[in-house]
Amino acid sequence: MSATRRLAGNGDRPGCTAPGSRPREALLLIRRLVKAIWICLILGLVPQAMAEDSSVLLVANPDVDSRQLTRDTTRALFAMRQRTWPGGQAARVFVLPNSHPVHARFVKQHLSVYPHQLQLAWDRVVFSGTGQAPNRVRNQSEMLEQIASTPGALGYLEREYLDDRVQVVSIE
């Protein structure tokens, strides 16, 4: 048997045909593949759309003059490398526990780091004696109370926890 015959198709063996010899089956396979891709896309977008509804926002005490921060400034404040707001007011940073899902979402979405990376930055400033770790709160209700009652406070909350005692700070 020549190489040409083997590549052209194995018509002499049952069940083996050359590619494209059954266009109807190929068309059905493509249709199924397209449907599967659409289903994956739809299912993939639904959780993302739900996450947008429960987005985590950067919030501050109402006495803070800054209404927006750059991503770099936000990162520096939460990494405890910067201790003051851009206007010079002392910043008091509040965070949820590392294991809290809202903390993980905020850190990943807005700071573009993982929680363990942020923890390493806090450990570095504490152990080197150049700074302090942020203030930890147990839950979002406590976060709201602390930010509302602490001058210069900065933290994050899901949208449903917001009220008029705190202000939302946008991140550029």
Disulfide bonds with the S-S distance in Angstrom:
none
